[in-house]
Amino acid sequence: KEGDVSFLPTGSYNDRGLDFSRFDVAGEQTPTDSRTLSSYLFSDRGVYRPGDTFNIGLITRAADWGVGLAGVPVRAEIRDPRDKLMSTVPLTLGASGFNELSYTTDENSPTGEWNVYLYLIGKNNDTSTLLGHTAVNVKEFEPDQLKVKLALTPDRQQGWVKPSELKASIDVQNLFGTPAQDRRVTTRLTLRPMYPSFDRFPDYAFYENRQNSDGFETELEDRTTDEHGA
């Protein structure tokens, strides 16, 4: 219509295939030896600040899940973004194949991708076989992004509460997963008059004869969050 042209290719199907070049879809080959070990490593967060401790979980399995793992010696290596060996951690596999390790970075540790490798130690410690690997990122967070929750207790949705009973609880968390410790919290209390209403008495209106439109505002005492961000 009006010069539009459309066509349908029939001679080749490759041009309509999905491109998987950016995805790891090759899979893994089944080892010929049922005793061959492999490990899956993972971190608790993935992103940390210099000075933080990262925790690594390790799951080791044999190609044949019936093969016992208890007592197998392995070695974990932690390398910084410059590929400098920062720590070597000897481990012994348990019967379940679950292990863990922790490493605390320094305040002046280099930022970037840190790598954790797990090796199977050969006889006489002369050889080693890579079982698994994971990477974590050490970054400076500037500025820190915070999530703040404020709760008043007692939490009464309707009615009145005595000022002496009222208490505010504050919870401050970093968005990357840790409590926001040693943060100064400043608060301001603002009270404004209003006419209350009650669901139990929908046909009633409550008010007082005196016209009072003045509010009340005051600065509360500054506080510092504890180790839990509270």
LUMMINU-410708 format. One record per atom (N, C-alpha, C, O): residue number from 1; residue in three letters; z, y, x. Coordinates in steps of 0.1 Angstrom, whole numbers, m for minus. Example, Ala and Ser with C-alpha at 12.3 -4.5 7.8 and 13.67 -1.06 7.14 Angstrom:
 resi resn    up north  east
    1  ala    78   m57   132
    1  ala    78   m45   123
    1  ala    78   m33   132
    1  ala    85   m33   142
    2  ser    71   m22   128
    2  ser    71   m11   137
    2  ser    79     0   129
    2  ser    80    11   134
This chain:
 resi resn    up north  east
    1  lys     0   m12     8
    1  lys     0     0     0
    1  lys     0    12     9
    1  lys     9    14    17
    2  glu    m9    21     7
    2  glu   m10    34    14
    2  glu   m10    32    29
    2  glu    m3    40    36
    3  gly   m17    22    34
    3  gly   m18    20    48
    3  gly    m7    12    54
    3  gly    m8    10    67
    4  asp     3     7    47
    4  asp    13    m1    53
    4  asp     8   m15    56
    4  asp    m1   m20    50
    5  val    13   m20    68
    5  val     8   m33    72
    5  val    20   m42    75
    5  val    30   m37    81
    6  ser    20   m54    71
    6  ser    31   m64    74
    6  ser    24   m77    79
    6  ser    13   m80    75
    7  phe    32   m84    87
    7  phe    26   m97    92
    7  phe    38  m107    94
    7  phe    49  m103    95
    8  leu    34  m120    95
    8  leu    44  m130    97
    8  leu    39  m139   108
    8  leu    28  m146   106
    9  pro    45  m140   120
    9  pro    41  m148   131
    9  pro    43  m163   127
    9  pro    53  m167   122
   10  thr    33  m171   131
   10  thr    34  m185   128
   10  thr    32  m194   140
   10  thr    34  m206   140
   11  gly    28  m188   151
   11  gly    25  m196   163
   11  gly    36  m198   173
   11  gly    36  m207   180
   12  ser    46  m189   172
   12  ser    57  m190   182
   12  ser    71  m188   175
   12  ser    72  m179   166
   13  tyr    80  m196   178
   13  tyr    93  m195   172
   13  tyr   104  m189   182
   13  tyr   115  m186   178
   14  asn   101  m188   195
   14  asn   110  m184   204
   14  asn   115  m169   202
   14  asn   126  m166   205
   15  asp   105  m161   197
   15  asp   109  m147   195
   15  asp   119  m145   184
   15  asp   124  m134   183
   16  arg   121  m155   176
   16  arg   131  m154   165
   16  arg   144  m161   168
   16  arg   153  m162   160
   17  gly   145  m166   180
   17  gly   157  m173   184
   17  gly   168  m163   188
   17  gly   166  m152   192
   18  leu   181  m167   186
   18  leu   192  m159   189
   18  leu   194  m158   204
   18  leu   193  m169   211
   19  asp   198  m147   209
   19  asp   200  m145   223
   19  asp   215  m147   226
   19  asp   223  m140   223
   20  phe   218  m158   233
   20  phe   231  m162   237
   20  phe   235  m158   251
   20  phe   245  m163   257
   21  ser   226  m150   258
   21  ser   228  m148   272
   21  ser   242  m141   275
   21  ser   247  m142   286
   22  arg   247  m134   266
   22  arg   260  m126   268
   22  arg   272  m134   264
   22  arg   283  m130   265
   23  phe   270  m147   260
   23  phe   281  m155   255
   23  phe   282  m168   263
   23  phe   272  m174   267
   24  asp   295  m172   265
   24  asp   297  m184   272
   24  asp   297  m196   262
   24  asp   307  m200   256
   25  val   285  m201   261
   25  val   282  m212   251
   25  val   278  m225   258
   25  val   274  m235   252
   26  ala   279  m225   272
   26  ala   275  m237   279
   26  ala   284  m249   277
   26  ala   280  m260   278
   27  gly   297  m246   273
   27  gly   307  m257   272
   27  gly   311  m263   285
   27  gly   308  m257   295
   28  glu   318  m274   284
   28  glu   323  m281   296
   28  glu   319  m295   296
   28  glu   318  m302   286
   29  gln   316  m300   308
   29  gln   311  m314   309
   29  gln   323  m323   309
   29  gln   334  m319   315
   30  thr   322  m334   303
   30  thr   333  m344   303
   30  thr   333  m351   317
   30  thr   324  m357   321
   31  pro   345  m350   323
   31  pro   346  m356   337
   31  pro   345  m371   336
   31  pro   349  m378   326
   32  thr   339  m377   347
   32  thr   338  m392   347
   32  thr   351  m398   350
   32  thr   353  m410   345
   33  asp   360  m391   357
   33  asp   373  m397   359
   33  asp   383  m392   349
   33  asp   385  m380   347
   34  ser   389  m402   342
   34  ser   398  m398   331
   34  ser   411  m391   335
   34  ser   418  m386   327
   35  arg   414  m392   348
   35  arg   426  m386   354
   35  arg   423  m371   358
   35  arg   433  m365   362
   36  thr   411  m366   357
   36  thr   408  m353   360
   36  thr   416  m343   352
   36  thr   417  m344   340
   37  leu   423  m333   359
   37  leu   431  m323   352
   37  leu   424  m310   350
   37  leu   415  m307   358
   38  ser   428  m303   340
   38  ser   423  m289   338
   38  ser   435  m282   331
   38  ser   443  m287   325
   39  ser   435  m269   333
   39  ser   446  m260   329
   39  ser   440  m248   321
   39  ser   430  m243   325
   40  tyr   448  m244   311
   40  tyr   445  m232   304
   40  tyr   457  m222   307
   40  tyr   468  m225   304
   41  leu   453  m210   312
   41  leu   463  m200   315
   41  leu   462  m188   306
   41  leu   451  m185   302
   42  phe   473  m183   302
   42  phe   473  m171   293
   42  phe   485  m162   296
   42  phe   495  m167   301
   43  ser   484  m150   292
   43  ser   495  m140   294
   43  ser   501  m136   281
   43  ser   495  m139   271
   44  asp   513  m130   282
   44  asp   520  m127   269
   44  asp   514  m114   264
   44  asp   516  m112   252
   45  arg   508  m105   272
   45  arg   503   m93   266
   45  arg   489   m89   271
   45  arg   481   m85   263
   46  gly   486   m92   284
   46  gly   473   m89   289
   46  gly   472   m76   296
   46  gly   464   m74   305
   47  val   480   m65   292
   47  val   479   m52   297
   47  val   493   m48   301
   47  val   502   m49   293
   48  tyr   495   m43   313
   48  tyr   508   m39   318
   48  tyr   508   m26   326
   48  tyr   497   m22   331
   49  arg   519   m20   327
   49  arg   521    m9   336
   49  arg   526   m13   350
   49  arg   532   m23   351
   50  pro   523    m5   360
   50  pro   530    m8   373
   50  pro   545    m8   372
   50  pro   551     1   366
   51  gly   551   m19   377
   51  gly   565   m20   375
   51  gly   569   m30   364
   51  gly   581   m34   364
   52  asp   560   m34   356
   52  asp   562   m43   345
   52  asp   562   m57   350
   52  asp   557   m60   361
   53  thr   568   m67   343
   53  thr   567   m81   346
   53  thr   557   m87   336
   53  thr   558   m86   324
   54  phe   548   m95   342
   54  phe   539  m102   333
   54  phe   543  m117   334
   54  phe   546  m123   344
   55  asn   542  m123   322
   55  asn   546  m137   320
   55  asn   533  m145   318
   55  asn   525  m142   309
   56  ile   532  m156   325
   56  ile   520  m165   324
   56  ile   524  m178   318
   56  ile   533  m185   324
   57  gly   517  m183   308
   57  gly   519  m196   303
   57  gly   508  m205   308
   57  gly   496  m201   310
   58  leu   511  m218   311
   58  leu   501  m227   317
   58  leu   502  m240   309
   58  leu   513  m246   307
   59  ile   491  m245   304
   59  ile   489  m257   297
   59  ile   480  m266   305
   59  ile   468  m263   307
   60  thr   485  m277   309
   60  thr   477  m287   318
   60  thr   475  m300   310
   60  thr   484  m305   304
   61  arg   462  m305   310
   61  arg   459  m317   304
   61  arg   450  m325   313
   61  arg   442  m320   321
   62  ala   451  m338   311
   62  ala   441  m347   318
   62  ala   430  m350   308
   62  ala   431  m349   296
   63  ala   418  m354   313
   63  ala   407  m358   305
   63  ala   411  m368   295
   63  ala   407  m368   283
   64  asp   419  m378   299
   64  asp   425  m388   290
   64  asp   439  m383   287
   64  asp   448  m383   296
   65  trp   442  m379   275
   65  trp   455  m374   272
   65  trp   466  m384   274
   65  trp   478  m380   273
   66  gly   463  m396   275
   66  gly   474  m406   277
   66  gly   479  m407   292
   66  gly   488  m414   294
   67  val   472  m400   301
   67  val   476  m400   315
   67  val   488  m392   317
   67  val   489  m380   312
   68  gly   499  m397   324
   68  gly   511  m390   326
   68  gly   509  m379   336
   68  gly   502  m380   345
   69  leu   517  m368   333
   69  leu   516  m356   341
   69  leu   529  m353   349
   69  leu   529  m345   358
   70  ala   539  m359   345
   70  ala   552  m356   351
   70  ala   552  m358   366
   70  ala   548  m368   371
   71  gly   557  m348   373
   71  gly   559  m348   387
   71  gly   547  m344   395
   71  gly   547  m344   408
   72  val   536  m340   389
   72  val   523  m336   396
   72  val   526  m323   402
   72  val   529  m313   395
   73  pro   524  m321   416
   73  pro   526  m308   422
   73  pro   514  m299   420
   73  pro   503  m303   423
   74  val   516  m286   417
   74  val   506  m277   416
   74  val   510  m264   422
   74  val   522  m262   425
   75  arg   501  m254   424
   75  arg   504  m242   431
   75  arg   497  m230   424
   75  arg   485  m231   421
   76  ala   505  m220   421
   76  ala   499  m208   414
   76  ala   498  m197   425
   76  ala   507  m195   433
   77  glu   487  m190   425
   77  glu   484  m179   433
   77  glu   482  m166   425
   77  glu   474  m167   415
   78  ile   489  m155   429
   78  ile   487  m143   422
   78  ile   481  m133   432
   78  ile   486  m130   442
   79  arg   469  m127   428
   79  arg   462  m118   437
   79  arg   460  m105   429
   79  arg   457  m104   417
   80  asp   461   m94   437
   80  asp   459   m81   432
   80  asp   445   m77   431
   80  asp   436   m85   435
   81  pro   441   m65   426
   81  pro   427   m62   424
   81  pro   419   m61   437
   81  pro   407   m62   437
   82  arg   426   m61   449
   82  arg   419   m61   461
   82  arg   417   m75   467
   82  arg   413   m77   478
   83  asp   421   m85   458
   83  asp   421   m99   462
   83  asp   431  m103   473
   83  asp   429  m112   480
   84  lys   441   m94   474
   84  lys   452   m97   483
   84  lys   462  m107   477
   84  lys   466  m104   466
   85  leu   465  m117   484
   85  leu   475  m127   479
   85  leu   489  m120   479
   85  leu   495  m117   489
   86  met   494  m119   466
   86  met   507  m112   465
   86  met   519  m122   463
   86  met   530  m119   467
   87  ser   516  m134   458
   87  ser   526  m144   456
   87  ser   520  m158   455
   87  ser   510  m159   449
   88  thr   528  m168   460
   88  thr   524  m182   458
   88  thr   536  m189   452
   88  thr   547  m188   457
   89  val   534  m195   440
   89  val   545  m201   433
   89  val   542  m216   432
   89  val   533  m220   425
   90  pro   550  m224   439
   90  pro   549  m239   437
   90  pro   555  m243   424
   90  pro   566  m239   420
   91  leu   548  m252   417
   91  leu   553  m257   404
   91  leu   552  m272   404
   91  leu   544  m278   411
   92  thr   559  m279   395
   92  thr   558  m293   392
   92  thr   556  m295   378
   92  thr   564  m290   369
   93  leu   545  m302   374
   93  leu   542  m304   360
   93  leu   553  m313   353
   93  leu   558  m322   359
   94  gly   556  m309   341
   94  gly   565  m317   333
   94  gly   556  m327   325
   94  gly   544  m327   325
   95  ala   563  m336   318
   95  ala   556  m346   310
   95  ala   547  m340   299
   95  ala   537  m345   296
   96  ser   551  m328   294
   96  ser   544  m321   283
   96  ser   532  m314   289
   96  ser   522  m311   281
   97  gly   532  m310   302
   97  gly   521  m303   308
   97  gly   522  m288   306
   97  gly   513  m280   309
   98  phe   534  m283   300
   98  phe   536  m269   298
   98  phe   545  m263   309
   98  phe   555  m269   312
   99  asn   540  m252   315
   99  asn   548  m245   325
   99  asn   547  m230   323
   99  asn   538  m226   315
  100  glu   555  m223   330
  100  glu   554  m208   329
  100  glu   558  m202   342
  100  glu   565  m208   350
  101  leu   554  m190   345
  101  leu   558  m183   357
  101  leu   558  m168   353
  101  leu   551  m163   344
  102  ser   565  m160   361
  102  ser   566  m146   359
  102  ser   565  m139   373
  102  ser   568  m144   383
  103  tyr   559  m127   372
  103  tyr   557  m119   384
  103  tyr   560  m104   380
  103  tyr   554   m99   370
  104  thr   568   m97   388
  104  thr   571   m83   386
  104  thr   563   m75   396
  104  thr   565   m76   408
  105  thr   555   m66   391
  105  thr   548   m57   399
  105  thr   557   m45   404
  105  thr   567   m43   398
  106  asp   552   m38   414
  106  asp   560   m27   419
  106  asp   555   m14   412
  106  asp   544   m14   406
  107  glu   563    m4   413
  107  glu   559     9   407
  107  glu   547    15   413
  107  glu   539    22   406
  108  asn   544    11   426
  108  asn   532    16   432
  108  asn   522     6   434
  108  asn   513     7   443
  109  ser   522    m5   426
  109  ser   512   m16   427
  109  ser   499   m10   423
  109  ser   498    m1   414
  110  pro   488   m15   429
  110  pro   475   m10   426
  110  pro   471   m14   411
  110  pro   475   m25   407
  111  thr   464    m5   405
  111  thr   460    m8   391
  111  thr   446   m15   391
  111  thr   439   m14   401
  112  gly   443   m22   381
  112  gly   431   m29   380
  112  gly   434   m44   375
  112  gly   444   m46   369
  113  glu   425   m52   378
  113  glu   425   m66   373
  113  glu   433   m75   383
  113  glu   428   m77   394
  114  trp   444   m81   379
  114  trp   451   m90   387
  114  trp   447  m104   382
  114  trp   445  m107   370
  115  asn   446  m114   392
  115  asn   441  m127   389
  115  asn   452  m137   392
  115  asn   459  m136   402
  116  val   454  m147   383
  116  val   463  m158   385
  116  val   455  m171   386
  116  val   448  m174   376
  117  tyr   456  m179   396
  117  tyr   449  m191   398
  117  tyr   459  m203   399
  117  tyr   470  m201   404
  118  leu   456  m214   393
  118  leu   464  m226   394
  118  leu   456  m237   401
  118  leu   445  m240   397
  119  tyr   462  m243   412
  119  tyr   455  m253   420
  119  tyr   463  m266   420
  119  tyr   476  m266   419
  120  leu   456  m277   420
  120  leu   462  m290   422
  120  leu   463  m292   437
  120  leu   453  m291   444
  121  ile   475  m296   442
  121  ile   477  m298   456
  121  ile   473  m312   460
  121  ile   477  m322   453
  122  gly   464  m313   470
  122  gly   460  m326   475
  122  gly   470  m333   484
  122  gly   481  m327   486
  123  lys   467  m344   488
  123  lys   476  m352   497
  123  lys   478  m344   510
  123  lys   469  m338   516
  124  asn   490  m344   515
  124  asn   494  m337   527
  124  asn   492  m322   527
  124  asn   491  m316   537
  125  asn   490  m317   515
  125  asn   488  m303   513
  125  asn   475  m297   520
  125  asn   475  m285   523
  126  asp   466  m306   523
  126  asp   454  m301   531
  126  asp   443  m297   522
  126  asp   434  m290   527
  127  thr   443  m301   509
  127  thr   432  m296   500
  127  thr   438  m292   487
  127  thr   450  m294   484
  128  ser   430  m284   480
  128  ser   435  m280   467
  128  ser   423  m279   457
  128  ser   412  m275   462
  129  thr   425  m281   445
  129  thr   415  m281   435
  129  thr   418  m271   424
  129  thr   429  m271   418
  130  leu   409  m262   421
  130  leu   412  m252   410
  130  leu   413  m258   397
  130  leu   403  m265   393
  131  leu   424  m256   390
  131  leu   426  m262   376
  131  leu   423  m251   365
  131  leu   418  m255   355
  132  gly   426  m239   368
  132  gly   425  m229   358
  132  gly   427  m215   363
  132  gly   432  m213   374
  133  his   424  m205   355
  133  his   425  m191   360
  133  his   427  m182   348
  133  his   421  m185   337
  134  thr   434  m171   349
  134  thr   434  m160   339
  134  thr   436  m147   347
  134  thr   439  m146   358
  135  ala   433  m136   340
  135  ala   434  m123   345
  135  ala   442  m114   336
  135  ala   441  m115   324
  136  val   450  m105   342
  136  val   457   m94   334
  136  val   453   m81   340
  136  val   449   m80   352
  137  asn   455   m71   332
  137  asn   452   m57   337
  137  asn   465   m49   339
  137  asn   473   m49   330
  138  val   466   m43   350
  138  val   477   m33   353
  138  val   471   m19   353
  138  val   462   m16   361
  139  lys   476   m11   343
  139  lys   470     2   341
  139  lys   481    12   339
  139  lys   492     9   335
  140  glu   478    25   342
  140  glu   487    36   339
  140  glu   484    40   325
  140  glu   472    42   321
  141  phe   494    42   317
  141  phe   492    47   303
  141  phe   496    62   303
  141  phe   508    65   303
  142  glu   486    70   302
  142  glu   488    85   301
  142  glu   480    91   291
  142  glu   467    91   292
  143  pro   485    96   280
  143  pro   499    95   277
  143  pro   503    82   270
  143  pro   494    75   265
  144  asp   515    79   270
  144  asp   519    67   263
  144  asp   518    69   248
  144  asp   521    79   242
  145  gln   513    59   241
  145  gln   511    59   227
  145  gln   523    52   220
  145  gln   526    41   224
  146  leu   529    59   211
  146  leu   542    54   205
  146  leu   540    51   190
  146  leu   533    58   184
  147  lys   548    42   186
  147  lys   550    39   171
  147  lys   564    41   168
  147  lys   573    34   173
  148  val   567    50   159
  148  val   581    54   155
  148  val   583    51   141
  148  val   575    54   132
  149  lys   594    44   138
  149  lys   599    41   125
  149  lys   612    47   122
  149  lys   621    46   131
  150  leu   614    54   111
  150  leu   626    60   107
  150  leu   631    54    94
  150  leu   624    53    84
  151  ala   643    49    94
  151  ala   649    43    82
  151  ala   662    49    79
  151  ala   671    51    88
  152  leu   665    52    66
  152  leu   678    58    62
  152  leu   686    47    55
  152  leu   681    40    47
  153  thr   698    47    59
  153  thr   707    37    52
  153  thr   720    45    47
  153  thr   725    54    54
  154  pro   724    41    35
  154  pro   719    31    26
  154  pro   705    36    20
  154  pro   703    48    18
  155  asp   696    26    18
  155  asp   683    29    13
  155  asp   683    29    m3
  155  asp   681    19    m9
  156  arg   687    40    m8
  156  arg   687    42   m23
  156  arg   675    50   m28
  156  arg   674    61   m24
  157  gln   667    43   m35
  157  gln   655    50   m40
  157  gln   658    59   m52
  157  gln   650    69   m54
  158  gln   669    57   m58
  158  gln   673    66   m70
  158  gln   688    69   m69
  158  gln   696    61   m64
  159  gly   692    80   m74
  159  gly   706    83   m75
  159  gly   710    92   m63
  159  gly   702    98   m56
  160  trp   723    91   m60
  160  trp   729   100   m50
  160  trp   735    92   m39
  160  trp   738    80   m41
  161  val   736    98   m27
  161  val   743    91   m16
  161  val   752   102   m10
  161  val   748   114    m8
  162  lys   764    98    m5
  162  lys   773   107     1
  162  lys   768   110    15
  162  lys   764   101    22
  163  pro   769   123    19
  163  pro   765   126    33
  163  pro   772   118    44
  163  pro   766   115    54
  164  ser   784   115    41
  164  ser   792   107    51
  164  ser   787    93    53
  164  ser   789    86    63
  165  glu   780    88    42
  165  glu   774    74    42
  165  glu   760    74    48
  165  glu   756    63    52
  166  leu   754    85    49
  166  leu   740    85    53
  166  leu   738    83    68
  166  leu   745    90    76
  167  lys   729    74    72
  167  lys   727    72    86
  167  lys   712    69    88
  167  lys   706    63    80
  168  ala   707    75    99
  168  ala   693    74   102
  168  ala   691    64   114
  168  ala   698    66   124
  169  ser   682    54   113
  169  ser   680    45   124
  169  ser   665    47   128
  169  ser   656    47   120
  170  ile   663    48   141
  170  ile   650    51   147
  170  ile   646    39   156
  170  ile   654    35   164
  171  asp   634    34   154
  171  asp   628    24   163
  171  asp   616    29   169
  171  asp   606    33   162
  172  val   615    29   182
  172  val   604    35   190
  172  val   598    24   198
  172  val   605    18   207
  173  gln   585    21   196
  173  gln   578    10   204
  173  gln   565    16   210
  173  gln   558    24   204
  174  asn   562    11   222
  174  asn   549    14   228
  174  asn   539     6   221
  174  asn   541    m6   217
  175  leu   527    11   219
  175  leu   516     4   212
  175  leu   511    m7   220
  175  leu   504   m16   214
  176  phe   514    m8   233
  176  phe   509   m19   241
  176  phe   520   m31   241
  176  phe   518   m40   249
  177  gly   530   m30   233
  177  gly   538   m41   231
  177  gly   553   m41   235
  177  gly   560   m51   233
  178  thr   558   m31   242
  178  thr   571   m31   247
  178  thr   579   m20   241
  178  thr   574   m10   236
  179  pro   593   m22   240
  179  pro   601   m11   235
  179  pro   600     1   244
  179  pro   599     0   256
  180  ala   600    13   237
  180  ala   600    26   244
  180  ala   614    29   249
  180  ala   622    35   241
  181  gln   617    26   261
  181  gln   630    28   266
  181  gln   632    42   272
  181  gln   623    48   277
  182  asp   645    46   272
  182  asp   649    59   278
  182  asp   640    71   274
  182  asp   636    79   282
  183  arg   637    71   261
  183  arg   629    82   255
  183  arg   638    92   248
  183  arg   646    87   240
  184  arg   636   105   250
  184  arg   644   114   243
  184  arg   639   116   229
  184  arg   627   118   227
  185  val   648   116   219
  185  val   645   117   205
  185  val   651   129   200
  185  val   663   131   200
  186  thr   643   138   195
  186  thr   648   150   188
  186  thr   645   149   173
  186  thr   634   145   169
  187  thr   654   153   165
  187  thr   653   152   150
  187  thr   657   165   144
  187  thr   666   172   148
  188  arg   651   167   132
  188  arg   654   179   124
  188  arg   656   174   110
  188  arg   647   167   104
  189  leu   667   178   104
  189  leu   670   174    90
  189  leu   666   185    81
  189  leu   671   197    82
  190  thr   658   182    71
  190  thr   654   192    61
  190  thr   658   187    47
  190  thr   653   176    43
  191  leu   665   195    39
  191  leu   669   191    25
  191  leu   664   202    16
  191  leu   665   214    18
  192  arg   658   197     5
  192  arg   653   206    m5
  192  arg   657   201   m19
  192  arg   658   189   m21
  193  pro   661   211   m28
  193  pro   665   207   m41
  193  pro   654   201   m49
  193  pro   642   205   m47
  194  met   657   192   m58
  194  met   647   186   m67
  194  met   655   181   m79
  194  met   667   179   m80
  195  tyr   647   178   m90
  195  tyr   652   173  m102
  195  tyr   651   157  m101
  195  tyr   639   152  m100
  196  pro   662   150  m102
  196  pro   661   135  m101
  196  pro   655   129  m114
  196  pro   656   135  m125
  197  ser   650   117  m113
  197  ser   645   110  m124
  197  ser   649    95  m122
  197  ser   651    91  m111
  198  phe   651    88  m133
  198  phe   656    74  m132
  198  phe   647    65  m141
  198  phe   644    68  m152
  199  asp   642    54  m135
  199  asp   634    45  m143
  199  asp   641    39  m155
  199  asp   635    36  m165
  200  arg   654    38  m154
  200  arg   662    32  m165
  200  arg   663    41  m177
  200  arg   666    37  m188
  201  phe   660    54  m174
  201  phe   661    64  m185
  201  phe   648    72  m185
  201  phe   648    84  m182
  202  pro   637    66  m189
  202  pro   624    74  m189
  202  pro   623    85  m198
  202  pro   615    94  m196
  203  asp   632    85  m209
  203  asp   631    96  m219
  203  asp   640   107  m216
  203  asp   641   117  m224
  204  tyr   647   107  m205
  204  tyr   657   117  m202
  204  tyr   652   126  m190
  204  tyr   646   121  m180
  205  ala   655   139  m190
  205  ala   652   148  m179
  205  ala   666   153  m174
  205  ala   674   157  m182
  206  phe   668   153  m161
  206  phe   680   158  m155
  206  phe   678   171  m148
  206  phe   668   172  m140
  207  tyr   686   181  m150
  207  tyr   685   193  m143
  207  tyr   699   200  m144
  207  tyr   707   196  m151
  208  glu   700   211  m136
  208  glu   712   219  m137
  208  glu   708   233  m140
  208  glu   697   238  m138
  209  asn   717   240  m147
  209  asn   714   254  m152
  209  asn   711   264  m141
  209  asn   704   273  m142
  210  arg   718   262  m129
  210  arg   717   272  m119
  210  arg   703   270  m112
  210  arg   699   259  m109
  211  gln   696   281  m110
  211  gln   684   281  m103
  211  gln   686   282   m88
  211  gln   691   292   m83
  212  asn   683   271   m81
  212  asn   686   270   m66
  212  asn   674   265   m59
  212  asn   671   253   m60
  213  ser   666   274   m53
  213  ser   654   270   m46
  213  ser   656   270   m31
  213  ser   646   268   m24
  214  asp   668   273   m27
  214  asp   671   273   m12
  214  asp   672   259    m7
  214  asp   679   251   m13
  215  gly   666   257     4
  215  gly   667   244    11
  215  gly   677   245    23
  215  gly   683   256    25
  216  phe   678   235    30
  216  phe   687   234    41
  216  phe   681   227    53
  216  phe   674   216    51
  217  glu   681   233    64
  217  glu   675   227    76
  217  glu   684   229    88
  217  glu   690   239    91
  218  thr   685   218    96
  218  thr   693   219   108
  218  thr   688   209   119
  218  thr   681   199   116
  219  glu   690   213   131
  219  glu   687   204   142
  219  glu   698   194   145
  219  glu   709   198   146
  220  leu   694   181   146
  220  leu   704   171   149
  220  leu   705   169   164
  220  leu   697   173   172
  221  glu   716   162   168
  221  glu   718   159   182
  221  glu   708   150   188
  221  glu   703   141   182
  222  asp   703   154   200
  222  asp   693   146   207
  222  asp   699   133   211
  222  asp   711   132   215
  223  arg   691   123   210
  223  arg   695   109   215
  223  arg   684   104   224
  223  arg   673   109   225
  224  thr   688    93   231
  224  thr   679    86   241
  224  thr   678    71   236
  224  thr   689    65   234
  225  thr   666    66   236
  225  thr   665    52   231
  225  thr   670    43   242
  225  thr   670    45   254
  226  asp   675    31   236
  226  asp   681    21   245
  226  asp   670    11   250
  226  asp   658    14   248
  227  glu   674     0   255
  227  glu   665   m10   260
  227  glu   657   m16   249
  227  glu   646   m22   252
  228  his   661   m15   237
  228  his   653   m21   226
  228  his   645   m10   219
  228  his   638   m13   209
  229  gly   645     2   224
  229  gly   637    13   218
  229  gly   644    19   205
  229  gly   638    26   198
  230  ala   657    16   203
  230  ala   664    21   192
  230  ala   673    32   195
  230  ala   680    38   187
